[in-house]
Each structure stands twice: as structure tokens, then as C-alpha cells.
Amino acid sequence: MKKKRRLNEELKQQTKNDINKQSRLDVEAEGRRVKRVQEQEETKQNRLREQALRQQALREEENEEERHIRLQEKARRQQALCAVETYEERRDRLMEDKMRHPTHCKQETVEGRMSRASVDRLRHQMYLIVENHEEAEVRRELNREQMTTNRAAEIKKETEQRREESQLRMERLRQERQQDEELLRAMNAMEQAEIIPLETEKDRTFREELLAARNRVGVPRTHRAACKVLASEDHLAMLDCGEMNVTCGERNARHFKGERAADKKFTQCCGKGKVILHPPKQCPQPLAKVLQNNHSKAKVFMTMIRNYNSAHDFDSLRANISSPPGRGTYCFRIHGQVYHSTTPVDANTTNPKYTDLYFMDAAQASEFRGNFSSNGGCYRNLMEELDTMLQEKNPYA
């Protein structure tokens, strides 16, 4: 009984001490928070700089295992904080990060930027390698739940703002990634140009083995993606693009709402106003009628359209056509030079063709065109109408 009573008293005392300690820590934390709110910007920057130096000194002394444990604990704390934060807190945090990131990038040098990109890339690859399939699924599921909760709580205006911010962020990240890759390729090329002429056979073998090992780093990640169970196509949700009722402000072309960029402009129709498209000229008659099937000879015209077109040429194409062997998509291949043959204008010629026919009356020219064996299925009166149209509308005829 005495031992039990003593243990109970020690347990109560320990609980009381823990409560007092927690209360003291809360008071100290509140005092530091109030003090930091009131401190000047210069004092804050000096404090943060000293804290960064202390953290850097501690991290230089830690080994690989301690570093791995610290990063895991930091990731757990970040996940716990992100899980309980509201939409407004998350938005404020992302805005502060977005404002701080460009400032930090402007201050760093090219070597610092390349070092940061390499370290980030290696850290992300190592994290993916260490992570097993269950951890990856848990991480993705938590991210999906968090995104679903946040998007369910936001209003329509916040949704549009989030999408615009996401598009701008992805565009900025894409540009930075492209710049980092270009700088990394340039630096690697310079290093290789200096190292390769001086390396021995042993160094070359070691470099090739190192490159092969680095290429194998992405294998576990791609292997997991290849083994992922895909959803059955019988149960896929329908993706509704909505109505094509959004009009381009430059050319009045219709688009889907999702095709609009962050600046509310479209690129598919006019390149955001850079391409100026003049309205097409009205097709002259009788060509418009035969093309729109509003002419009595429209069906025959569409069947013999190449003959009608060749009959009104100014010249003829002459080339050595070399058809590719085998079967496949149609390909018009020419070997050698392409020639455009025409005849000199001669009033006394007995066999006028090409340019000569445009110096004659339309009826007489149609008579000569109809005498060619290749134009036997063409209507001469329709040829006469087309010839009259060309001489009236085409300045070269």
C-alpha cells in the first residue's frame, strides 16, 4: 500500500510538473510572439540571419542518418500544419511564398542557383526512391482529400482566382525549369570539354558507370507508374467541356472556356491578336454555284474538277515523279528539277494552248480546250462561263 501510494504521489507530481512546464512554455511562446510582432524590420532580419547561420552550422555537423530523420520529422510537421490550416491561411501562406521566392531568386548567383536546382532534384529523387508503394499511395490520398476539402469550401470567385494563380505559377515554374536545364547543359558541356581530353581510361570507365547509375535512379518511380492499376474505361467520368460560347475579342472566333489563357485571350485563332486575318473575298459566279451544288452541272464539275482546273492553266508542270516503293500514305515525290512549261504567244499558231487561249474570245478558247482528249467529259459551255469569269475577275487573265 505504501509503495502504491508513493507511486501515485510521484505520478501526480510528474503530471503537475508537466502542466507547469507546458504553461511556462506557452507563456514564453506568447511573449516571443508579441516581441517579434513589435520588433523592427532590421532587427528581424538580423535575428533571422543569425538563426540561419546557427542552423547551417548544425546541419554541417549532422551525418546522413540524422539528416534523413530531421527531414522526415519536418515533413510530418508540415503535413500536420497543412491538414489543420484553413483556406484563408493556406492562401496567405502561398502568397507569402510566392512573394519571397522571386526575391530570393534575384539575389542568388548563377552558381548558387545551379547548386540549389541540383540539390532539389537529388533530394526529390532520393525521397521517391526511399518511399515505398504504400507510402506513395497514402501521400497521394492525403493530397487528394486536402484538395477536395479546400475546393469544396471555396466560392466561385476564389475558384477562378485559384485557377489563374495556378496557371501563372505553372508558367513561371516552366520558364525557370527551362532556364535551369539550359544553364545545367551549358555548364556540363563546359566541364566535359575540359575533362574528357584529360581523362584516363580508368576515369572514363568510372564516368560512364556513374552516368549509368544516375540514369537508373528514375527506374523505381517509372516502375511504380507502370504497375499502377488503371481505371476501367466502362466507369470513367464524363468530361464536359461546356458550350463553345466564349468569343475571342480580337476575331470573334468561338472557343471553349477552358481554352482561354490567364490573360483572357486565345492563341488558337489569332495568336492573341498578333495574326491579322482579312475577311475572305466573295467567290465569283458561276464558280460559287458549282462548288455549293447549286448548279445543274455541279455534280459533273466536282467529278472532273481537275480537268477543268488544268484546262485553264497558264502553263503545265513537268517533273520526274519518283513514287516511293511499298504501300502507305500517299506521297507526291519528285526527283530532280521541277519545270513549268508554256508556249510563246503566236497569233498564227494552229494549236493554241495555255497562255495563247487567253488572247482569244471565250467561246473560241473553250472550243480549243474541248478538243483535247483529256477534256472529253467536260461541258464546253461551262468552260466558256469559267473562262469569262477568269478574264473578268483575275487580273493576270
Secondary structure, 3 states (H helix, E strand, C coil): CHHHHHHHHHHHHHHHHHHHHHHHHHHHHHHHHHHHHHCCHHHHHHHHHHHHHHHHHHHHHCCHHHHHHHHHHHHHHHHHHHHHCCHHHHHHHHHHHHHHHHHHHHHCCHHHHHHHHHHHHHHHHHHHHHCCHHHHHHHHHHHHHHHHHHHHHCCHHHHHHHHHHHHHHHHHHHHHHHHHHHHHHHHHHHHHHHHHHHCCHHHHHHHHHHHHHHHHHHHHHHHHHHCCCCCCHHHCCCCCCCCCCEECCCCCCEECHHHCCCCCCCCCCCCCCCCCCCCCCCCCCCHHHHHCCCCCCHHHHHHCHHHHHHHCCCCEEEEEECCCCCCCCCCCCEEEEEEEECCCCCCCCCCCCHHHHHHCCHHHHHHHHHHCHHHCCCCHHHHHHHHHHHHHHCCCC
